Amino acid sequence: MAASFERDSDFTLDFRNAIPTQLGNKIKWVVLAAGLILLFILLTLARSFYTDWLWFTELGYRSVYVKILLTRVVLFIVGAAIFVVPVAVSLYFAKRLSRGPEELPLPQATRDLLRRLIFWGTIIAAGVLSVIFGALVASQWELFLRFESAVTFGLADPVFNKDVSFYVFSLPVYDFIQGWFLGAAIVTLLASLGLYFVNFSFRGVGFLITPGLKVHISIIVALVMIILGFGHWLDRWSLVLSDQGAVFGATYTDLNARKPALLILTFIAFASGILILINGYMRGIRLLAGGVALWVVMSLVLLVVWPNAMQRFTVNPQEFAKEQDYIDRNIEFTRAGFGLGTILEEAYAPEPDLTAELISQNLETVDNIRLWDHSPLSSVYRQIQLIRPYYDFKDADVDRYMVGGRIRQVMLAAREVAQEKLDPDAQTWVNTKLRYTHGFGIAMSPVTEFTPEGRPEFFASDIPSDGTIAIQSTSEVGEPETVISNPRIYYGEKTVDYVIVNTNRAELDYQAEGGELKGIKYFGTGGVPISSRLRRAAYAWQFGDVNILITGNITGGSRIQYRREIQDRISTLAPFLRLDDDPYIVAAEGGLFWIQDAYTLSDHFPYSDPVGDTEGFNYIRNSVKVTVDAFNGTVRFYNVDPSDPLVQTYQRIFPELFLPIEDLPASLKSHLRYPQDLFGFQSSKYLRYHMLSALDFYNLEDLWNIPEEKFGQSGVLQEVKPYYVIMKLPGEEREEFVLLLPYTRNEPPILAGWLAARNDGDSYGELRAFSFPKDKQVDSPEQIEAKIDNDPAISEWFTLRCQEGSTCIRGNLLVIPMASGDSSSLLYAEPVYLQAEGVEFPELKQVILATQNKVVMEASVPEAVAALTGFIMPAAAAEVDDGPTPSGEAVAPPETVQTGIESLDMAIEELKKSLSTLEEALQSLKTELAGGQ
């Protein structure tokens, strides 16, 4: 045995004779090409480092970049070094232990060439593998930084009594290290066997199990088994994340079968490793094969047969009795993981009818019923508010503003630049990179109001000739509450390409009075200065655009703006945050700002049921609000939930990144919204996790569902999505901005309750749930949609107008709670749009309002309210009364007005009969004409 480890005197590193003379020139060219490729890679990395350094520095987050970069470099070096040492030693011994007499009849020159190719191939393979394994460690920089700066949750799991931080921060690191070492050991084993095979083939002999090879391979396989044993030990802790039982988390079978099984397997894996080591010094490979076989067989028995048998014969016959404690844990931890434990729950018993008195007590709610849906309004904006062909709107967002001294729910959209919409001949480099650099202003309209033509009223519209935008109602007198003195948008949702600002070429700004197109030189701080040739060359390389280097338009004050799309911008700065799908623009501080909700996530929260199959997380908090200045691109991260251990951990890692929420300007703070994505995750979990009793939960005694509504041109059913409303919550004295979602139960569905998230002031983030009586029928959106379809007057209206040439679009059906004192009811509201064929220009024509007992459709909200309840809203009453009516004051319907309404109802009925007769006559005429043909 000792002879096999003797010095290999035949093997020397003679670089002077490494390359045969006849192949010298070809090899030199190959080496030169490889050197140039390596140089190119190094220069590319240096360029990337340089430009990122400049970009992070300009934004004020250089320390964040340095922290991440240094962590990745250190982890890469550590990972590569840890891998390269054992693999190099293993390959060295594989080379030595596979030597012997060569039996292939090859010329000596060929032998020398092949020997050197094997040697250099082995070196290169070891180097490449080291780079790969080093990169794997570097890619987990966030995992290691969180482990180093972990904050405790103050909540222990009920199985191992470990703080939740162990599972969120520590266990993922242990699992990664174990998996990395296992992968490294297996790759080392395969590489060593591969080198043995190559060397034996080079010698012309079959694969020989020599004593040295057996010792060598036994050591590696034994290490694999020991690493597997550590994996089984770690898997015991992972049982609190098990999905094998009745609920997520460790259940009866997990703790009574899998947990002891994993402990037993840990010792079996260690014992197998020892047997395999012993086998290296014995004849044959029976112990090696036996050790591996023992582990495989016992894994099947302990992890498959035993748990399945226990589940089938012990648990299933009395599942609830066995699983009750674990169901309770699942309920508790899921509610904690998704923030459901703080929901304020109360009963709500709505009356089927909506009274005039209840309307009078909720006028602000009625005045802010959202009739304009996102998609139709975005289409209208694109038709009448783009102004210029090189602008575009992405979508319209919901918010609230003070207009005319009142809080108004509005929808607004940013008018962003879209160079791709220019005429193809105008899409020159100068135009797309230097001239058309920014968008301009916003379009804003109240959610309820619309013109007789079916178009939205506007609080902000067009591009003013003086470049300043005031948010103001057309009927408002005096100074507006909000003025945008700088409405330019250099950073937005559609700004995906780079631009260069403050050049010799004036940027297109807006059209002044008289039709003159105004130009502008950028006067902000956004972008990276590119005054030097080095910077210009670096960015020309980065963007593959030589024009950056050769253009004469760039001056000493020019700046290049890139990563202008706000989510890309934020994700580059803080890749560890998950971003909400819907950033929204806000007018404040004399300019425009984007607000982006950001989440901290984990998929290792014990017992908490994960979201879906693709999402996978089971802990989420909206701990960070991000603002982006639309003009300067300045990004600020605000910590809005200091109690979140995840954001506390990130704040330890990057202390200069997060600002306290108190530093957010009040004008921006008043526009914070509870995010729809988070509310969607929470409301979906609440369908089942509103049940606190384990028995009710197990039996699905009161399972709720998301209601459905008819929407769009075809009127297909779709799930109701959470929506914002201005309303007065039960027990509150004033209206507020609320995110709302109703729930249904049973089949056919009836309303079961609703969940609300508050958005204003100190109440921001508070969740309130209202449950309806189980013994009372409360119509769901599906049932109201059926009543709308069955109403003769509404059906006739659709039949007459939704013919060839135009289509009807049904908007979102909103369920709006109305409460005052001990009285409560529900108001259902749905807009109806008409759209001509071939033109995406919907017009809002009708408003459907309904209660459980009545459905009406009128041309406006005041008319529909009057038809539904007999209440005349103040604005409508002012039109029939010569005297002034105080705004917001309830006005009882005068007797004469009531008589007029009754007369109008009779006239409408007569008109309906006439239209029905006309429809029958037209149908008869069509039949006769068809027969004549």
N, C-alpha and C positions, 0 to 999 in steps of 0.2 A: 504493500500500500504506500509506503513512504517513497518508493521509487517513482510513483506516479506524480509526485510533487517536486521532482528534481528540476533544477534550473533548465530552461529551454535554451540551450546554448546556440542552437541553429537559428534562432530568431533574433535579428538585430534591426535597428532602425537606421539603415544606411540610406539617407535621403539623396546622396549623390548618385546612387545606382537604382533609385526607386522607379525610374521611368526608363524603359528600354529605348535604345537609340532610334529604332525604326518608328516608334510611336511618339517620339519626343515632340515634334512640331504640333501634332494634333492635340496632344494632352495639354500643351502650353496654351493653345487657343481655348480649350475647354476651361482651364484654370482661370484664364483672363476673363472669359465670359462670366464664370461664377463669381469672380472678384468684383466685376462691374455690377452684377445683380445684387451682391451683398452691399456694395457701396450705395446703390440706388435705394435699397431698403433702409439703410442707416440714415441717409439724407432725408428720406420721406418721413421717418420717425422724428428726425430733428426738426424738419419743417412743421410737422404736426404739433410738436411740443412748443415750438416758437410761436405759432399763430394762436394756439390755445392759451399760452401764457399771456399774450397781448390781450386776448378777448376777456379772459377772467379778470385781468388786472383792470381793464377799463370799467368793468362792472363792479369792481370793488370786492371780488371774491377770490383773489389770488391764493389766499391761505387755504381755501377749500380745495382748489385745484392741486396745490402742493401736497396737502394731506393725502388726498386720494392717490396722486401719482407716486409719492414716496412709498405709501403702503403697498401699492401694486408692485413696484420695483423690488422692495424688500421681500415680499412674498414670492415673487418670481425667482429671485436668487436663492432663497431658502428652499423652495420647492425643487428647483433644478439641481441644487447641490445635494439635497437629501436623496434625490433619485439617482443622480449620476454616479455617486460613490458605490452603492451596492451593485448597480447594473454593470459598472466598469469592472469591479472585482469578479462578479459572476462570469462575465464574458472573458475576462483574462484567464480564469481557471478553465472555462470551457475550451479555450484555445489550447492551453497546455495539456489538458487531460484527453484531448482528441487527437494528439499527435501520434505518429507511428509510421511504419514503412508505407511508401506510396507505390501502388501496384498498377496505376494507369500508365499505359505506354505513351507518354507525352514528351515532347522535346523539353530540354531544360529551360529554354527561354520562355516557353509557354507556362511551365510550372512556376517559374519566378513571377511572371506576370499575374497569374491567377492567385498566387499566394499574397501578392501585394494588393490585388483588388479585394480579396477577402479581408485583409487587414484594414484597409482604408474604408471599405464598406461597413465594417464593424464599428469603426470610430465614428463615421458619419451617422449611422443608425443610432448609436448611443447618444450622440449630440442632439439629433432631432427629437428622440424620445424625451430627453431631458428638457428641451424647450417646451414640448407639449405638456409634460407634467408640471413644469414650472408655471406655464400659462394657466393651467387648471387651478393652481393654488392662487395665482394673482387675480383670477376672475372672481374669487370669493372674498375680495377685500372688504366688502360691506359686512359679511358674516363675522370676520375677525375683529373689525372695529367695533361692532355691536357687542361682541363677547367681552372685549376689553373694557367697554364703558357701560356695561349693563346696569340698569336700575331695577330694583325689586318692584313687584306688583303689590305686595302686601296681601297676597291671596295664595293659599297653599292647596295643592291637589289632595284629594281625600285618600289616595292609594299609597303614595310614597311620602306624603307630607313634605313635598318640596315646593318652594315658591314657584309660581308660574314663570318667573323670569328664567328658571333653569331650562324649561321646555322651549321658551321663545328664543333665548339667547345662547345657552350653553349646549343643549343637546344637538342642534343643527351643526355646530362646529365639531362636536365629537363624531357625529355620523359622517360628516365630510372627511375628517381625518382617517377614520376607519376605512371608509370606502376608497379613499385615495391610496392608502397603504396596500389595501387588498388589490386594487388595480395595478399598482406598481409591482407587487410581488408576482402577480399572474403574468404581466408583460415581461418581467425579468425571466420567469420560468420559460415562457415561449421563446424569448430571444435566445436564451441559452440553448434550449433544445434545437432551435433553428441553426445556431452556429455549430453545434455538434453534427447535425445532419449535413451541413455544407462541408465541413472538414472531412467527415467520413466519406462523403461522395467524392471530394477532391482526391482522397487517397485511393479511391476505387474499391472500398470495402463497404459492407452493409452496416446498418446502424447497430453498433455494438454496445451492450450494457456492461461497460467496464467497471471495475471497483471504484475508480475515481469518479466516474459519471454517476454511479449510484449514490455515493456520499453527497456529491454536489446537488443532485436533484432532490434527494431526501431532505436536505437542509431547507431548500426553497419551499418544498411542499409542506414541510412541518411548519414553516413560518406562515404559509397560507392558512393552515388549519388553526394556528394560534390567533391569527387576525380574525378569522371567522368566529372563533370563540369570543373575542372581545365584541364582535358584532352582535352575537346572541345576548351578551350581557347588556349592551345598550338597548337592544330591542325590548327588554323588559320595561324600560321607562317609556318606550314608544307605545306601549299598550294603552296609555291614556288617550292616544290618537287613533285607536283602532276603529275600523268601520265594519267589523265582522258580526256585531251583535244586533240586538233589537234597536239600539240607538248608537250614535257616535260616542266613542270613548270606551274605556275598559268596562266590560259587562261580566256577567257571571262566568261564562266559559273562558273569557280572557284571563280572569284572575284565578280561576280554579283549575284550569288546564294549561293554557298557553304560558302563563307566568312561571309555574314550576317546570314546564317543559323546556322553556328557554334557559332556566338555571341549570337543568340537567344537561342540556345540549352544550352549554358553556364548558362544563367539565369533560364531556365526551370529546369536544373539539380539542381541548388541551391534551387529553389523554391520547387522542389519535395522533396529535403532533409529536408526542413523546415516542409513541410506537414507531412512527415513521422515521424519527431520528435514529432510533435503535436499529431499524432495518438497514440503515446505511452501512452498518458494520457487521451485517450478517449475510449469508448467502441467499440469493434469490430476492424477489421483491414481494413476497407474500405479506409481510407485515405492512409494507407501504400500501398495497392494494387493500389489505384488511382494514387498516386504519381509515382510509377514505370510504370504503364500503360501510364500515360501522357508522360513520357520521351520516352518510346518505340514508341508510336504512332507519336509523334512529330519528333522523329529521322527519321522514315520512310518518313514522309511527307517532312521534311526540307532537308534531305540528299539524298533522292532517287527521290521522285516525283517532287519536285521543280527543281532540276538541270536537270533531264532528260527532263522535259517539256520545260525548257528554251533552252536546247541544240536542241531539236527536232523542236521547233516552232520559235525560235528567231535566233539561230546560224546557223543551217544547211542550211536554204534557202539562206544565204548570208555569208557563213563561212569565206571566205578570208577577207571580209570587217571588220568582227567582230574580227578576229584573227590576223590581220596583225601586230599590235604592239607587240603582244605576240610572234609571229614568229621571229620578229626582235630581241627580247630579247633572245629567245632560241638560235638563231644563234650566237649572241654576247657572251653569257655565255658559250655555248658549245665550241666555239673556244678558249675561255679563259681557260676553265677547262682542255682541252687537249693540250694546248700550240700551237694551230693552228693560233693564231692571229699574230704571228711573222713570219709566212711563207712569204718568198719573192716570188712573183708570176710574171711570165713573159711569153711571147709568144715564141714558138719554131716551126719553119716551116721546117721540114726535107725534103730534096730532095729524090726522089725514088731510085736514083743510088748513089753508093759510089765510089768516084773517087780515083785514085792512089795518088793524091796530098793530099786528106783528110787523107788517111791512113798514108802518110809520116809525117803529122803533129800530129799524135796520136799514134806513135810507142809504147810508154810506155803502152798505153791502150791495144793495140793489144798483146803486150808481156805478159800481165797479164790477158788475157781472162781465166776465170775459166772453165777448162774442167773436173776437178775432182770434182764430187759431194760428199756430205758428206757420204751417205750410201755406194756407191761403194768403196770409198777410205778407209773407216773404215774397210770394209771387206778385202781389200788388206793388210792393216796394220796388221790385225789379222793373215793373212796367212804367211806373210814374215817378220814381225818385232816384233813378240812377243819374239822370241829368246828362251825363256824358257817357259815350260807349265804353270808355276805358275804366269805368267803375263797376263794382259789383257788391251785392250783399250776400253774406253766407247764410245767415238765418236771423230771425227776430227773437229777442229774449224778453222775458217778463221781469219787470221791476216796479218800484213805486217812487213817485216824486211828489214834492209839494208844488202844486200848480194852482194859482189863484187862492192861496191860503188854505187849500184842502189837500189831503193825501189822495193821490190818484194812482190807480194801477195802470201801467202803460206797457206797451211793447215797443222796443226800439232795436235798431240794427245799425251797424257801422258801415259807412260807405267807403269801401276799401279799393285800392287801385288794383287793376287786373290787366296787366300789359298784354296778356294773351288774347284779349278781346280787340286789340288794335287791328287795323287793316294789316294783312301780311306784309305789304310793302312798307308799312310804317314801323314794323318790328325790328328796327335796326339796333345795333349795340348801344348807340348814343341814346336813343329813345328809351329803351328798356332798362338801361343801367344808370343813366344820368339825368334824364328829363322827367319821365313818368315814375316818380319815386315814392309817392305817398297818396293815401286816400284823404277824403275831406269830409268831416262831420258825420252826423247821424240823421236818421229819420226816426221820429217818435210820434206815437199816436195813442190816445186812450183806448182801452180795451173794449169799451162799450159803445162809443159814439161812431156814427157813420152818416154820410151825406145821403140825400134822397136818391142819388145815383148809385148808392151802394159802395162808395169809396170811404176809406177811413178819414176821420178828421185828424188834423196834425197839431201837435204841440211844437214840433221842430221839423222843418222840411226844406227842401231845395238847398241851394248853395248861395248864401247871402252875398250880395255884391260888395259888402265891406269886410267879408271874411270872419265875421263874428256871429255866433249862433245863440239865440235866446230861446229858452224853453218856456213857452207861454201859450195860453189858450187864446183863440181868436177873439173871444169875448172879454178877455182880461184887460183891465185898465191899470196903468201904472208900471212900475219896474218889476220885471220877472224875478223869481227867486233864484233861478239858475241861469248863468250866462257863461258860454264857452268862448273865451277870447282866443284860444289856440286850438282849433278843431282838427289839426292835421294828424294823420294816422300813418306813421312809419312802421309801426309794429302791430300785427293783428293776426287774424285767423287764416288769411289767404296770402300773406306776404311770405312766400316760400323762397324767393330768389334774392340774391344780394343786390344792393345798389350802392353807388358812390355819390355822396352828397358834398355840398359846398365846393363845387368845381367851377371851372370857367363857363360851364353851360348852366344857364338858369333852369331851375326845376319848375315845371308847370304847377301852379297853385290853384287859382280859381278865376272865374270870369267876373270882372268888375262891371260896374254900371256903365252902359254904353257898349258892352260886348267885348271889351278888351280883355285878353287872357293875361292874367297877372303871373309873373314869375317870382321865384323866391330863392334865396340862398339859405341853406339850412343854418339855423342859429342855435341848435341844441347841442347836447353832449353825447348823443347816441353814436355808436360805431367806434372803430379803431382808426386813429390817425395813420395815414399811409404816405407821409411826406418823404420818407427815405426810399432809396432804390431797393434796399434789402427787403423792406416790408412789401413793396410792390411786387418784387420777384417772388416772395414767399406766397402771397395771395394769388398771383398769376398761376403759380404751380398748384396751389390748393384747389382753385376753381377751374383749372385747365383752360384759362382764358388769357392769352398773351396780350390782349388789348389793355389789360390793367397795367402792364409794363411799358407799352409803347405809346399809349395815348398821351396827347399833349394837353388834355383838359384837366388833369389832376394838378392841384396847387398845394402849397405848403399847409393849407388848412383843410384839405380834403379828408374825408373819413369814409371808410367802407363799413356798411351795415350788413350783417349777415346773421343767420339764426334769428330771423325776424318773426317767424311764426311762433306765437307765444308759448305753445305747449312744448315745442322743440327747445325753445330758449330756457324754459323752466326745467325741463327734464335733463338738459345738459348740466345745469347748475346743481340740481338735486335729484340724481337718478334713482334715489332710494324712496322717493315719494310717488304714489300713484295719483294721477290727475283725473279729476272729474271730466266727463265728456263735454260739458257745456260751460266754457268760460263766457263771461258776459261783460259788456262795456258799460262804463259808468261815467256820467258827466259830473265832475267835481273839481274843486280847486282851480277853476278857470280852464281846465283842460279835459282830456279824455283818458281814462284808465281802464285797464282790463282787470277783472277780479277772477282768479282761478282758485277753485277749491282743491285742496290736496289731502290725501289720506295716508295714514300709517296703517300697515297691514301685517298680519302674521297668519301662517297656516299651522302654528304649533300651540294654539291655545287649548289646554286640556278639556276634553268633554264637549267642546263647543262644535255644533253641527256646521260643517263647511257650506259655503255658497256654491252650488252647482258642481258639475264635473270639470269644467274648464277653469273656473275662477279659483276654487280651492282654498280660499282664505276663510278663517273662522274667527278673526278678530279685526275690527276696523274702527278707526276714529277719524273724524274730520278735524284734525288738530292744527292744520296749517291753512291760512288764507294767504294767497300770493297776489300781489298787485304788480302790474306792468304798465309803466307810463307809455302811452301810445305814441308819444312824440320823441322821448329820449330813450325809451327801451329800458329804463331803470327797473330793476326787479327787487322787490322786498318780500321777505318771508315773515309772517306774523304768527306767533304761537297763540292760538285761541283756546287751547285746552291743556294748561300746564299739568293737569292731573294724569295725562296719558304717559305711561312709562316709556313707550316707544319714542315719543317726541322728546322726552327728557333725555333718553339715551343719545338720540341724534344731536341734541343740544350740547351734551358733553363732548361729543366727537367734533362738532363744528360750532364752537361757542359764538363765533362771529356771524353765523348765518341767520339765526332767528332773532326777531325783535319781539318784545312784549306787545300784546294787543293794545295796550294803552298808548303806544306810539302811533297807531293808525289814526290819521286825521278823522275828525268827527264826520266830515262831509262824506267820506268813503265808508265809515263804519255804519252809517245809516242805510247803506245799500247792501249790507251783507245779507245773503240768503242761505237758508238751510238747503244744502245741495240735494238735487233730485236723485242722483245716483245713490247716495247714502240712504236717503229716505226709501228708495226702491228696495235696497237690500234689507233694510230694517222692516219695512212693511211686508215683504215676502216672508221673512222669518216669523213675523207676528201672526200670520195666518194660523200657525199651529202653536206657537210658543206664547200665545195669550192664555193658554190653559196651564194653570199652575198645579193642578191635581195630576199626579202620576197616572191614576186610573182613567181620568178623562182623556189624558194625553195618549195613553196606550189604546184606548177604545175609539179614539178620534171622535169623542162625544160631541164636540162643538168645533169641528174643523171649518174655518172660514175660507173664502175664495175671493179672488180678484174679479169684480164684475166685468161684463162686456157691454159694448155699445156699438151702434151702427155708425160707420164713419166713411166719408169719401163719396165718390161718384157712384160706386156700386152698392154702397150701404152694407158692406161686409162687416161681420162682427169682429171686433178687436178688443183686447184688454184695455180697460180704463187705466190711463197713466196718471201718476200724481200730478196735481195742478195747484197753482197758486191762486188764492182768492183774498180779497180784503173783506173780512167778516168780523162779527162780534162773537167770540167764543162764549159758550154758556158760563154764566157767573162773572163775566168781565163787563166793565162799564163802557168800553169804547172799542171801535173796530181796530183791527190790526192785520198785518200781512201774514198769511198762514199758508202752509203747504199741506194739502189735504188729499186723502184717499179713502173712499168708501169700501166696505167689505160686504160680501153676501154669504149666506149659508143655505143649505138644503137644495132640493131639486123638485119643482122649479125654484129658482133662487129668489130669496127675499133679502132685504138689507139686514145685515147683522150688526153693523156699527161703522165707525170711521176713526181714522188715526190722523192727528194733526200735529204739525211741527210749527212752533212759534218762531218768528223772525225778528221781532222788534225789541230794542232796548235791552234791559236786564233779563227779559224773558227769552232772549235768543237761545235756541237749542232745546227748549223744553218740549217734551213730547206728551201729548194728552190723547187718551183713547176713550171713546164713548161707545158703549154697547147698548143695542136696542133690546127690548124685552123679547124673550124667546117665544112667548105665547101671543105675539102680536104681529099681524101682517104689515110690513112696510115695503112698499114697492121698490124693486131693484131697477137699475138702469135698463136691463133687458125688458122688464115688464113695462116701463114707461115708453121704451122704443116701440113695443107692440101697440100700446095705446095710441101713440102718434100715428102709426101705420093704419090703425083701424078708424081713426077719426075721419068722417066723411068729408068735412071741409078741407082738411089738410090733404087728404088723398086726392081730391079734385084739383087742388092747387098744383100738386106735383104732376098730375096727369096732364094738365093743360100746358104747363111751362117746360117740363122736362122732355120735350119731344126732340125730333131730329133738328140739329142746328144749335142746340144748347143742352147743357147738362146741369143737373142739380147736385150740389155737394153738401152733404150733411156734416156739420161740425161736431166737435166734442160735446157730449152730453155731460154737463156739470151738475153734481148734486151739492146743493149749498144749504147747510143748516141755518135756520133762523131761530133765534132764541131771545127772550126778554122776560126776566123774572122767572115765574113758574111755567110760562107758556113757551112752547117750542114746536117747530114744524120743519118741513123740508121743501125747498124750491128746486125744481129741475129746470135747467135752461139749455137750449140747443140752438145754435145759429144755422141758417140755411143760406147757401150761396148759389148764384147762377153764374155759369161760365159758358161763353161761346165756344163752339168747337174749333180746335186748332190754335186757340190763343189762351195762354195761361194767365188769365186776367179775371179772377173770380170777383163777383160783386155781392156784397152782403145785402140780402133782400128781405129776409123774414127772421123773426125771433119767435121761437117756441118756448113757452113757459108752461109748467105743469105742476100739479100737486097730485096726491094719490087719487083724488076724485075728479080731477078736471084737467083738460089739456086745451091750450089756446095757441093760436099763431097770429101775430100781428106784425106791423111794419116797424115797430120800435119797442124798446123796453117799457116806456111809460104806457103805451097803448096796450101792450100785453099784460102789464100789471093791472091796469084798469079792467080789462076783460076778465082777468083771472080772479080778482078780489074786489073790484069796485072801487079801489083806492086810486085817487088822482094824485100823482106825484107832483111835487112843488113846481117843477119846470112846466109840466103839462097844464097845471091849474093856472099858472101865470098867463098862458095863452088864451084862456077863456074868461079870465077875470081882469078887468081893467086896472085894478089896484095891484101894487107890487106885493110879491110874496117873499118873505125872508128865506134866504138860502138854507136848505137843510131842515126847515121847519115842517112838521106834518100838517097837511091841509086836508080837512074832511071834505068829501065830495058834496057840492051844493046840490039841492034838489033838482034844479033845472039841468044841471050837468048830468045828473043821474038819469033824468027823463030823456035827455038827448042821447045818452049811451044806449038806452033801451030802444029808442027809435032807430038808432044806427044798427043795432043788432038785428032788428026786424028787416031793415033794408038789405043788410048783408045776407040774411036768409033768403030773401026774394031773389037777390042776385045769384046766389048759389043754385037756386032752382032753375033760373033762366040759363045759367051756364051748363047745367046738367041737360036741359032740353036741347041746347045748341050742340052739345057733344053728341047726343043721340042722333040729331039730324045730320051732322057731319059724317057719323059712322054709316048711316043709311045711304048717304050720297056716295061714299066710297064703295059701298057694296054694289050699288047700281052701276057705277062706272066700271067696276071690275067685271061685272056680269056682261056689260055691253062690249067690252073688249074680247 
